[in-house]
């Protein structure tokens, strides 16, 4: 089973401010609650997320190798994360609006271990809320 979530955030800041957050693998990693730690690679497009999932059969931290596979500054980032337990794809598209910006987010999680999809089906929307909160804090917008 594959889990898909889409959500759009409206932000009263210019697209460049949103890009400054969403194009950084470190900011994305910090926003996800199950990422207990992360290691950034030197090229600015890759990171290893160390994920702790509270599910049976996963009693250790799972390293997920993430990489930005497509960047179109200042409007689009697509990343892919791969591990033995799951594959995640995230897309962030920034659109300029009259009042600032919209950030369109799409996430797909394919589990390779029992319980992964069930966990993310229940919690992926919460993780997008965490991402929105972190973005708003970074660009100085209180919700």
PENORLIN-V118142 format. One record per pair of residues at least 6 apart in sequence whose C-alpha atoms are under 6 Angstrom apart, sorted by sequence separation. I is the first residue (numbers start at 1). J is the second residue. D is the distance in whole Angstrom. If there is no record, write none. Layout:
I;J;D + I;J;D
//
This chain:
41;47;5 + 71;77;5 + 81;87;6 + 95;101;6 + 111;117;5 + 40;47;4 + 70;77;6 + 81;88;5 + 95;102;5 + 39;47;5 + 70;78;5 + 80;88;6 + 94;102;6 + 39;48;5 + 52;61;5 + 69;78;6 + 80;89;5 + 94;103;5 + 38;48;5 + 51;61;5 + 68;78;6 + 69;79;5 + 79;89;6 + 93;103;6 + 38;49;4 + 50;61;6 + 51;62;5 + 68;79;4 + 79;90;5 + 93;104;5 + 38;50;6 + 50;62;5 + 67;79;5 + 78;90;6 + 92;104;6 + 37;50;5 + 50;63;5 + 67;80;6 + 78;91;4 + 92;105;5 + 35;49;6 + 36;50;6 + 49;63;6 + 66;80;5 + 77;91;6 + 91;105;6 + 35;50;6 + 36;51;6 + 49;64;5 + 66;81;4 + 77;92;5 + 91;106;5 + 35;51;4 + 48;64;5 + 65;81;5 + 76;92;6 + 90;106;6 + 34;51;5 + 48;65;5 + 64;81;6 + 65;82;5 + 76;93;4 + 90;107;4 + 34;52;5 + 48;66;6 + 64;82;5 + 75;93;6 + 89;107;6 + 47;66;5 + 64;83;5 + 75;94;5 + 89;108;5 + 46;66;6 + 88;108;6 + 46;67;4 + 88;109;4 + 45;67;6 + 87;109;6 + 45;68;5 + 87;110;5 + 86;110;6 + 86;111;4 + 86;112;5 + 85;112;5 + 85;113;5 + 19;74;6 + 15;96;6 + 14;100;5 + 15;101;5 + 12;99;5 + 13;100;5 + 14;101;6 + 12;100;4 + 11;100;6 + 11;101;5 + 10;101;6 + 10;102;5 + 9;102;6 + 9;103;5 + 8;103;5 + 32;127;6 + 8;104;4 + 8;105;6 + 7;105;5 + 6;105;5 + 31;130;6 + 6;106;4 + 31;131;5 + 5;106;6 + 5;107;5 + 4;107;6 + 31;134;6 + 4;108;5 + 3;108;6 + 3;109;5 + 2;109;6 + 2;110;5 + 3;121;6
//
